[in-house]
Amino acid sequence: MTVEQAEAVLSPTGVTIALQHRFAFDTGTILRLDNYAMINIFDDGRYYIQGENIESLVALFRATEEPWDPETWSGELPQQGLPPIFPLS
């Protein structure tokens, strides 16, 4: 899931994004919605919806792509490329 895909899924619902910001450590984007739900979209494509009364939102997003389930997460972190390290000389 990307932010653009999430925006397209939300578009016909009337639910709008109240605030959009990056996670700490720059690993993804949080969409805070005007219905107080939050969609966490990770840079590796995973997404997770949280908040109260989110059942219809989850069903709508699930029709596009299955959400990430933290209950089944093995703890493995996605591989990210490290920035280049240059010598000080």
PyMOL commands that set and color helices and strands:
alter all, ss='L'
color gray80, all
select helices_A, chain A and resi 3-13+24-26+55-62+70-72
alter helices_A, ss='H'
color red, helices_A
select strands_A, chain A and resi 17-22+28-33+38-42+47-50
alter strands_A, ss='S'
color yellow, strands_A
deselect
rebuild
show_as cartoon
